[in-house]
Amino acid sequence: HAEVISVPVNLCVKVKATNLMKEAAYNTVGAISLQGVRQADLKLGESCVIIGLGLLGQLAGLLLKASGVEVIGIDISQSAVDFAVQNGAVDHGYSRNTSGVEDKIQSLTGGKGSDAVIIAAATSSSDPINFAGAIARKKGKVVVLGAVPTGFDRDPFWYRKELELRMACSYGPGRYDLSYEEKGIDYPYAYVRWTEKRNMQAFQDLIAKGSLDLSYLTTHEFKFEDARS
């Protein structure tokens, strides 16, 4: 809470309307989820399963739906699943412990499996990465957006389906590069279309256009003077 805020040029973007400041506060996590969606590289009409429906998973679902992708949400918490379904973050939702959940996903995807799987969970368990292998289509993509082990079982799914594993590095290209983040040296637009800053700006633009409704994600508000010191 400094009196003067000095932020490097590549780490700040413009908000188009002052009445969007509450939604703009989601910029960091929104850009991180957006990078995961970009790594999935899905097209209009394709399908994606999101494993983990916490904040990143909810945002990823909203972004995918805004792109015309059919979204299936999975979480170990039934309340998280219900929250996502009720607020339109996913088209279909199931608890991880639902009986026959793999068969349900196969049915929703015409028996082919999901075009991509985004893992937005945080766990030390290898279940998400192996479950992703089971529900992805042949030659599908699995994107690690959350913090999970990547030591998957080679058989029977990953090897035989020739699945592709991709990592989503925070906001996107430029993250952890001191020349980009601190010195403001940008990457050429023609060669790196979506950088860390461009992802942040794209997220803000979607909010301004009304393409994303984030209001349901804010469950509590507190006055600054009531914050603990």
C-alpha positions in Angstrom: 0.0 0.0 0.0 2.7 2.5 -1.1 1.9 6.1 -1.7 3.5 5.8 -5.2 2.8 2.7 -7.2 5.5 2.0 -9.8 4.8 -1.0 -12.0 6.9 -2.0 -15.0 5.2 -1.4 -18.3 4.7 -5.1 -19.2 3.0 -5.9 -15.9 0.1 -3.5 -16.1 -2.8 -3.0 -18.5 -5.6 -0.5 -19.0 -9.1 -1.0 -17.5 -11.7 0.4 -19.9 -14.3 1.5 -17.3 -13.9 2.5 -13.7 -17.0 0.6 -12.7 -15.2 -2.7 -13.6 -12.6 -2.4 -10.9 -14.0 -5.3 -8.8 -13.8 -7.6 -11.9 -10.4 -6.2 -12.8 -9.1 -7.5 -9.5 -9.3 -11.0 -11.0 -6.7 -10.0 -13.6 -3.8 -12.1 -12.3 -5.7 -15.4 -11.9 -7.7 -14.7 -15.1 -4.6 -14.3 -17.2 -3.2 -17.5 -15.7 -6.3 -19.4 -16.6 -6.3 -17.9 -20.0 -2.8 -19.2 -20.6 -4.0 -22.7 -19.7 -6.8 -22.3 -22.2 -4.4 -21.1 -24.9 -2.2 -24.1 -24.3 -5.2 -26.4 -24.9 -5.5 -24.8 -28.3 -9.1 -25.7 -28.8 -11.4 -24.8 -31.7 -15.1 -23.8 -31.8 -17.3 -26.9 -31.1 -14.6 -29.0 -29.5 -14.7 -30.4 -25.9 -12.6 -29.9 -22.8 -12.6 -31.5 -19.4 -11.4 -29.4 -16.5 -10.2 -31.3 -13.5 -10.3 -29.1 -10.4 -13.1 -26.5 -10.1 -11.4 -24.0 -7.7 -10.9 -20.4 -8.8 -8.5 -21.2 -11.7 -10.8 -24.0 -12.9 -13.9 -21.8 -12.7 -12.2 -19.1 -14.7 -10.9 -21.5 -17.3 -14.4 -22.9 -17.8 -15.9 -19.4 -18.3 -13.1 -18.6 -20.9 -13.7 -21.9 -22.7 -17.4 -21.4 -22.9 -16.9 -17.9 -24.2 -14.8 -19.5 -27.0 -17.6 -21.9 -28.0 -16.1 -25.0 -26.4 -18.2 -27.6 -24.6 -16.9 -27.8 -21.0 -17.1 -30.7 -18.6 -16.1 -30.1 -15.0 -14.7 -32.6 -12.5 -13.9 -32.0 -8.8 -13.6 -34.1 -5.7 -16.0 -31.7 -4.0 -19.6 -32.0 -5.1 -20.3 -28.5 -3.8 -17.6 -27.1 -6.2 -19.2 -29.0 -9.0 -22.7 -27.7 -8.2 -21.3 -24.1 -7.9 -19.8 -24.4 -11.4 -22.9 -25.8 -13.0 -25.3 -23.4 -11.3 -23.3 -20.4 -12.4 -22.7 -21.6 -16.0 -18.9 -22.1 -15.7 -19.3 -25.6 -17.1 -21.9 -27.3 -19.3 -21.7 -30.6 -17.3 -20.2 -31.4 -14.0 -19.4 -34.5 -12.0 -17.8 -35.4 -8.7 -14.6 -37.4 -9.3 -16.2 -40.2 -7.2 -19.3 -40.4 -9.4 -19.9 -44.0 -10.4 -19.0 -44.5 -14.1 -17.7 -41.0 -14.5 -15.4 -42.1 -17.3 -18.3 -43.6 -19.2 -20.3 -40.5 -18.8 -17.6 -38.4 -20.3 -17.3 -40.9 -23.2 -21.0 -40.5 -23.8 -20.9 -36.7 -23.8 -18.1 -36.8 -26.4 -19.6 -39.2 -28.8 -17.5 -42.1 -27.5 -14.3 -40.4 -28.6 -13.1 -38.8 -25.4 -12.4 -35.2 -24.7 -10.3 -33.1 -27.2 -8.3 -31.7 -24.3 -8.1 -31.9 -20.5 -7.0 -29.0 -18.3 -5.8 -30.0 -14.9 -6.5 -27.1 -12.6 -6.2 -29.1 -9.4 -3.5 -28.8 -6.7 -2.6 -32.2 -5.1 0.3 -34.5 -4.5 -1.8 -37.4 -6.0 -1.1 -38.8 -9.4 -4.8 -39.5 -9.9 -5.5 -36.3 -12.0 -2.8 -37.0 -14.6 -3.8 -40.6 -14.9 -7.5 -39.8 -15.0 -6.8 -37.2 -17.7 -5.2 -40.0 -19.8 -8.3 -42.2 -19.4 -10.8 -39.5 -20.5 -8.8 -37.8 -23.3 -9.4 -38.8 -26.9 -6.6 -40.4 -28.9 -3.9 -37.8 -29.8 -5.6 -35.4 -27.4 -3.9 -32.8 -25.2 -3.5 -32.6 -21.4 -2.6 -29.2 -20.0 -1.2 -28.8 -16.5 -2.5 -25.5 -15.1 -2.4 -26.4 -11.5 0.2 -28.0 -9.3 0.1 -31.8 -9.8 2.7 -34.6 -10.3 3.3 -35.4 -14.0 4.6 -38.9 -13.5 1.8 -40.6 -15.3 1.4 -44.3 -16.0 2.6 -45.1 -19.5 0.0 -47.8 -20.1 -2.8 -48.2 -20.9 -3.7 -44.7 -22.0 -0.9 -42.3 -22.4 1.3 -44.4 -24.7 -1.5 -46.1 -26.7 -3.4 -42.8 -27.3 -0.2 -40.9 -28.1 -1.3 -38.1 -25.8 0.5 -34.7 -25.6 1.4 -33.1 -22.3 1.6 -29.4 -22.1 2.5 -27.0 -19.2 0.9 -23.6 -18.7 3.5 -21.3 -17.2 1.6 -18.7 -15.2 0.5 -15.7 -17.2 2.3 -16.8 -20.4 5.4 -15.8 -22.4 7.5 -13.3 -20.5 6.9 -14.7 -17.1 10.2 -15.1 -15.1 12.1 -13.2 -17.8 13.7 -10.2 -16.1 14.3 -8.4 -19.4 10.6 -8.6 -20.1 9.1 -8.1 -16.7 11.5 -5.6 -15.1 13.2 -3.9 -18.0 10.1 -3.7 -20.2 11.6 -5.3 -23.3 8.7 -6.7 -25.2 8.6 -9.8 -27.5 7.9 -9.1 -31.2 4.1 -9.2 -31.8 4.5 -11.1 -35.0 6.4 -13.9 -33.4 4.9 -14.0 -29.8 1.2 -13.1 -30.3 0.2 -13.7 -26.7 2.6 -12.6 -24.0 2.0 -12.2 -20.3 0.8 -8.6 -20.8 -1.3 -9.4 -23.9 -3.1 -12.2 -21.9 -3.9 -9.7 -19.1 -5.2 -7.2 -21.6 -7.3 -9.8 -23.4 -8.9 -10.9 -20.1 -9.8 -7.3 -19.3 -11.3 -6.8 -22.7 -13.5 -9.8 -22.3 -14.8 -8.4 -19.0 -15.5 -5.0 -20.7 -17.4 -6.7 -23.5 -19.6 -8.6 -21.1 -18.3 -11.9 -22.3 -17.4 -13.0 -18.7 -19.6 -12.7 -15.7 -17.4 -12.9 -12.7 -19.9 -11.6 -10.2 -20.7 -15.0 -8.7 -17.0 -15.6 -7.8 -17.0 -12.8 -5.2 -18.7 -14.3 -2.2 -17.6 -11.8 0.5 -16.5 -8.1 0.6 -14.7 -6.4 3.5 -13.8 -2.8 4.2 -10.1 -2.1 4.1 -10.1 -0.7 7.6 -11.4 -4.0 8.8 -8.5 -5.9 7.4 -6.1 -7.5 9.9 -2.8 -5.8 10.3 
